[in-house]
Amino acid sequence: MTNSSIAGLRPVHPGEVLREDVIPASGLTKADFARRLGISREALHNVLSGRSAVSTILALKLARMLGTTPESWLRMQQAYDLAIVVANNAPEIEKVEALEL
């Protein structure tokens, strides 16, 4: 159910990437980073702490601000969400019988 090349690695929330890599490299304070994105400091804090997901609108804003793509932020969030759900529900998922197609 997992990619063997990444099995055993903990999932990384995109907020962690922002907190540990992007914001420090930008030279901006978190307050300035939030202001430039057009979001509150609280909303940014919730993403940085992993309490909130990167939404589609935030992915679009991050892409514009950082010269990336919104898809990259959304894929990172989706991969994180999927890994967490799989980890928390593996026994239930494994009970589902596969179809022979």
C-alpha positions in Angstrom: 0.0 0.0 0.0 3.0 2.3 0.3 5.8 3.2 -2.1 8.7 1.0 -1.0 11.2 3.8 -1.8 9.6 6.0 0.9 8.4 3.3 3.3 9.4 4.1 6.8 9.8 7.8 6.3 7.4 10.0 8.2 5.0 12.1 6.1 6.0 15.8 5.8 3.3 18.4 6.1 3.8 21.3 3.6 3.6 23.6 6.6 6.8 22.1 7.9 8.5 22.8 4.6 7.4 26.4 4.8 8.4 26.7 8.5 11.8 25.0 8.2 13.0 25.9 4.7 10.9 28.5 2.8 10.3 31.2 5.4 13.9 31.3 6.7 15.3 31.4 3.2 12.9 34.3 2.4 14.4 36.5 5.1 10.9 37.6 6.1 9.3 37.4 9.5 6.3 35.1 9.7 4.1 38.1 10.1 5.5 39.6 6.9 5.2 36.3 5.1 1.5 36.1 6.1 0.8 39.7 5.1 2.3 39.1 1.6 0.1 36.0 1.2 -2.9 38.0 2.3 -3.7 35.7 5.2 -3.7 36.3 9.0 -0.7 35.3 11.1 -3.0 32.9 12.9 -3.9 31.2 9.6 -0.3 30.9 8.7 0.6 29.6 12.2 -2.1 26.9 11.8 -0.5 25.7 8.5 3.0 25.9 9.8 2.1 23.8 12.9 0.2 21.2 10.7 -3.2 22.1 12.3 -4.5 23.3 8.9 -4.0 22.0 5.5 -2.7 23.9 2.5 -6.0 24.9 0.7 -6.3 25.4 -3.0 -6.4 29.2 -2.6 -3.3 29.1 -0.4 -1.5 26.8 -2.9 -2.3 29.4 -5.6 -1.0 32.2 -3.4 2.2 30.3 -2.5 2.8 29.4 -6.1 2.5 33.1 -7.1 4.7 34.3 -4.3 7.4 31.7 -4.5 7.5 31.0 -8.2 6.4 27.4 -7.8 3.2 25.6 -8.9 0.0 25.2 -6.9 0.0 21.6 -7.9 3.3 21.0 -6.0 1.8 22.3 -2.8 -1.5 20.4 -3.3 0.4 17.2 -4.1 2.5 17.6 -0.9 -0.7 18.1 1.1 -2.4 15.2 -0.5 0.5 12.9 0.1 0.6 13.9 3.7 -3.1 13.4 4.2 -3.0 10.0 2.5 -0.1 8.8 4.6 -1.8 9.9 7.8 -5.1 8.2 6.9 -3.3 5.0 5.8 -1.3 4.9 9.1 -4.5 5.5 11.2 -6.7 3.1 9.3 -4.4 0.3 7.9 -6.3 -2.6 9.7 -9.6 -1.5 8.3 -8.3 -0.9 4.8 -6.6 -4.3 4.8 -9.9 -6.0 5.5 -11.3 -4.9 2.1 -11.2 -7.8 -0.3 -9.6 -7.0 -3.7 -11.5 -7.8 -6.8 -10.0 -10.1 -9.4 -10.5 -8.1 -12.6 
